[in-house]
Amino acid sequence: MTDVTTMCAIEGCDKSGPLKRGWCGMHYRRWHKYGDPHVNKLPLRVQGTPEERFWPKVDAEGDCWEWLASKTPDGYGRFFGKGVFVYAHRFAWEALVGPIPDGFHIDHLCRNHSCVNPDHLEPVTNAENSRRGVAASVRKMLAARQTHCKHGHEWTPENTYMKPAKDGSFSRVCLICRRVQGRRDDDRRRDEHNARTREYRRRKREAQREA
C-alpha cells in the first residue's frame, strides 16, 4: 500500500514521491530484497566491521538479548555479515564463544528466536534440534486440546488470559487459578507480617522487663 507521506522516513534520505511502508523506492527495494532498508547490495559500501555493526542492533538490557534489526517470518534475526546474510544468533555465538561444529544447529533454550544471548543458546545436532522442535509442537497441540485447566476449571473466554511470550507465542492462564493463587499470596504475606509483628512485640516486652 502506498503511503500518503511524500518524504522517505529513513534518516538522511531526502527522496520524495510515492512511498511504501514510509520509504522511497530505493529503500523499499532494499528491504524487500535483503530484509533491511539500510543494507546496500554492494558489501563494500557497508561501513565498519561486522562486530561494530552487529552489537548496536542488540538490546541486552533483559535476560534475553533481543535482536532489533531484520528478522525472518519465524522471528530469527538476520544480519548482513561478511558479504552474506547469516542468522544473528549464530553470529553472536561465533563472536563470543567460538566456531560452531560442522553439521550442528544452534538451539534457543529460551525458545525466543530473536534472542542472541549465548547463555540461552546451545549447539545441537540436526536430529536433536528437530526432536526438540517436534516436542514443543506436540506440547502446544495437546495443550490446545484441553478443555479444563489442571485444577478442573473450564477454559472459557471469560476464564482465559492469553499470556504473551517473547517468541511471539501465547500460553493460556486460568483466571480462577490466578485469583486463588493471589489470595493465597495475600494470606501468606499477611501471616508473615503478623508473625514479624508478634516477634517485635515479644522482644520489646523482654527489653522492658530487663530495663
N, C-alpha and C positions, 0 to 999 in steps of 0.2 A: 504494500500500500504506500502511495506517495504522500509525504508529509506536507502540511501547509507551509511550514517554516522554509525560508529560502536561503539560509546560511548554514553551512556544514557545522555540525556540533563538535567536530574534532578540533582540539585546541591548536591554533596556529594555521588552520586551513581557512582561507578566505573565499573558497569556491562557493558559488551560489547557483540557484536553479532548482529544478525538481529534485527532491530528496527522497531517500528510502531509509527508514529507521533513523532519520535525522542526519544522515551522512550524504556527502556528494557521491557522484558515480564512482570515482576512483576508490574512495574508502569503502564504499559498499561492496565493490567487486573484490577488494582485498579480504573483507570479512567473509564474503560468500565462498571464496576460494581457499583461504587459509585459516578461517575461524577467528581472525583478529584484524580489525581495520587498521591497526598500526603497523602490521607486518608488510614489508615490501618484498616483492617476489625476487628481488636481487639481494642475496645474502650479504654482499659486500657493503651495502648501504646500512646494514644493521649496526648500530653504534654500541660499543662496549663488548666485553667478554660475555659468554653465556652466563657465568655466575653473576656478573654485575647486573645483567638484565633479568635474571631469574628471581632473586630474592626480594626485590621491590614489589613483586606480584604476589607475595605470600603474606597472609595475616597470621602471625604466630602468637597472637595475644592469648588465645584459648588453648585448651588441651589439644584439640585438633589444629593443625596448621592449614588454614584454608587457602586454596588456590583461587586467586581473584580474577585471573585472565581467562583466555579462551578455554572452553570445555567441550567435550563430546556430548551427544544426546544422553549418554548414560551418566554424565556428571564427572567423568575423568578429565583432569587438567591436561591441556595441550600446550607445549612450549616449543618455540622455534629455536632449536639449539644450534649445533654446528652444521648449518646448511639444510637441516631436515627437521620435521616435526617429531617430537618424542612425547611420551607420557610424562607429565610433570612429576608424578610420584617416583618414577624410575630415575629421572634426572636427579631428584633430591637424594635418593638412596645412594646413587653412584658418587654424588658430590660429597656426601657426609660420611658414608660407610665404606663404600668400595665397589668394585665390579660385581655385576650380577652373574652368577654361574650360567653357562650356556644351557638353554632349554628351560630355565626357571622363570616363573612369573612372580610378580610382587603382589602379595595378598594384603588387603586392608583389614587388619584385625578389628579396627573400629567400625568397619562397614561404611565409612564415609568416603566415597570415591574421590572427592576433591581434596582430601587430606594428604599432605606431603610430609608429615612428621615421621621420621624414621622409626621412632618408638612405636608407632602404630602400624608398621609395615613388616612383612616377613617374606623372604624368598621361599617359594614352594614349587614343587613340580607341577606340570600341567594337570596331571591326574588329581593331585591333592587340591589344586585350585578349583577344578571342576567339581570335585566332591563337596567342597565347602559351599560352592555356589548352589549346587543342587540341594544340599541340606537346608540352606537358608530359604530356598524357594519352597521346599516341602513344608517347612515350619510355617511360612506365611499362608500357604494353601490350607493347611489343617486348621490354623487359627481362624481363617475366613469362614470355615465350615461350622465353627462352633456357634451355638445359639445362646449359650449361657456362659457367664464367667466362671472361674474355678470355684467361686463360693455360691454358685447357683442362681445368680441374678441374670435375668434375661437381657440380651443385647437389643435394646430398643433405641430408636433415635433419641429419646429423652434421657436415656441412661447411658449414652455412649459419648465419650470425648475422644476425638482423633488427635493423638499427640504426635506432633511432627518430629522427625529425626533429622540429623544433619545431612544424611544422604538423600533427603527429599522424600523418603517414605513416611508412612504413618503407622502408628500402633494404637489399638483400642484400649481405652481406660474406662473401667466401670465406675460411674459416678457414685453409686451407692457404696461401693467398697472404699472409694476415696473419702466419702463423708464419714464412714465408720472409722477409717484409719485416722482421719483428722480429729475425731472425738477422742480416740484412744491417745493420740499425741497430746491433746489438751489435758486429758486426765493425768497422763504421765508427768507433764510439766507442772501441773498443779500439785501433785503428790510430792514431787521433788522440791518445789518451793515450800510447801508446808513442812517437809522434813528439815529443810535448812532453817526455817523459822523456829521450829521446836528446839533444834540443836543450839541455835543462837541464844534463845531464852534460857535454856538449861545452863549454858556456860555463864550467862550473865548472872543467874541466881547464885551459882557457885562462887563467882567472883565477889558478889555482895556479901556472902556469908563469911568468906575468908578475910574481907576488909575489916 
